[in-house]
Amino acid sequence: MSIYFDNAATTQIDPRVVQSMLPYLENYYGNPSSIHAMGRKTRTAIEQARKFVANSINASTAEVFFTSGGTESNNLVLTTAIRDMGVTRIISSPIEHHCVMHTIEHLCHCQEVNIEMVPLDALGRVDPAAVEKLLKSSKEKTLVSLMHANNEIGNITDLDNISAICKEHGALLHSDTVQTFGHYHWDVQKLPVDFLTGSAHKFHGPKGVGILYCNGDNPVKPLIHGGAQERNMRAGTENLYGIVGLEAALKIALEEMEQDQKYVQSLKDYAIEQLKATIPDVGFNGDYAGNSLYTVLNVAFPGDNPYLLFNLDIMGICASGGSACSSGSDTGSHVLRALHGPKAPTSVRFSFSRFNKREEVDVLVAKLQEMVLVK
Ligand SMILES: Cc1ncc(COP(=O)(O)O)c(C=O)c1O
């Protein structure tokens, strides 16, 4: 039986979410663009889901779009900001997810756009004052793109301050909220951002369906052209059962958020305590004791342990070395490189969910102790 500690890569779909999707897989298969009864039924399901998502973040339904996931939502924001909204400068950070970082690199390569990286401190944190300093240095139309929480080390960005700074300097603000959407409450009226992105499979929903929130003042244009779906913003027949599943997953996440946060944080705290007690010189990457995601713990192991992740896998423990998208490559983690340079310690990301148990942490710690201390 495996132990799954890779919830930042993806989560187990909640059985209640599966139940909500089944009627749309089996019985209600009409194309939502069809005008007959079957089509109207599925169109209603999509619009209800949109209304639910919009209400949950205090936005209007016209500001919410369904996409194929976080990657597409982030690509759309960055592309439309430059192509359609006159943005000529992007301020971002070196620890963004590859779907943001590589998109920015691609856009800079193809178009006249300047990119400026905000410096990080030793724990990988963004200082809002550093963002302000960059904003003050130029009058160019700027998009600030900073993730809300880092998927590898769990650092949470101070968006309250950064949002106020962006407003003051007339800059647009995009936040990749893929690791926090469905994990924290959002209110776009209280915390004004121009673009937010989410992905159902990070909060026990199905894979292949995401959210994009665009503040109504921004004239965004499509990335995918064709039919009139998503109010002409994203062509292609909608991922109907995915959208229904996303709504169900978000409903559960919001209803059970406080208890889940408390429980999952307790697993993370327990893992930290047990690792400190059993492995001398163990360390933790990022701001783990400060403003940090309750789901993510990035552990730095002493000594040379190149096969740690591999051996964990053999023992049935699923964890991750970098982001899910880069785990198949041997280039290492760009996030850990940004923090430690080329000599980053052997590190493994463990990420927890409501489906994990305290006893699983005990098994993990015992196995790690064996592997790290008895070599
Ligand atoms: C911070 C962050 N942004 C974006 C993505 C991409 O989301 P998706 O898998 O839905 O394309 C991920 C997934 O790992 C992520 O962690």
PDBQT file of the ligand as one rigid body, heavy atoms in Angstrom, charges set to zero:
ROOT
HETATM    1  C1  LIG A 401       2.065  26.931  -8.609  1.00  0.00    +0.000 C 
HETATM    2  C2  LIG A 401       1.558  26.155  -9.782  1.00  0.00    +0.000 A 
HETATM    3  N1  LIG A 401       1.156  26.812 -10.868  1.00  0.00    +0.000 NA
HETATM    4  C3  LIG A 401       0.681  26.161 -11.941  1.00  0.00    +0.000 A 
HETATM    5  C4  LIG A 401       0.603  24.787 -11.977  1.00  0.00    +0.000 A 
HETATM    6  C5  LIG A 401       0.078  24.098 -13.190  1.00  0.00    +0.000 C 
HETATM    7  O1  LIG A 401      -1.260  23.692 -12.985  1.00  0.00    +0.000 OA
HETATM    8  P1  LIG A 401      -1.927  22.565 -13.902  1.00  0.00    +0.000 P 
HETATM    9  O2  LIG A 401      -1.320  21.266 -13.509  1.00  0.00    +0.000 OA
HETATM   10  O3  LIG A 401      -3.387  22.628 -13.570  1.00  0.00    +0.000 OA
HETATM   11  O4  LIG A 401      -1.657  22.939 -15.317  1.00  0.00    +0.000 OA
HETATM   12  C6  LIG A 401       1.034  24.048 -10.863  1.00  0.00    +0.000 A 
HETATM   13  C7  LIG A 401       1.030  22.570 -10.876  1.00  0.00    +0.000 C 
HETATM   14  O5  LIG A 401       1.904  21.919 -10.336  1.00  0.00    +0.000 OA
HETATM   15  C8  LIG A 401       1.512  24.759  -9.723  1.00  0.00    +0.000 A 
HETATM   16  O6  LIG A 401       1.913  24.115  -8.634  1.00  0.00    +0.000 OA
ENDROOT
TORSDOF 0
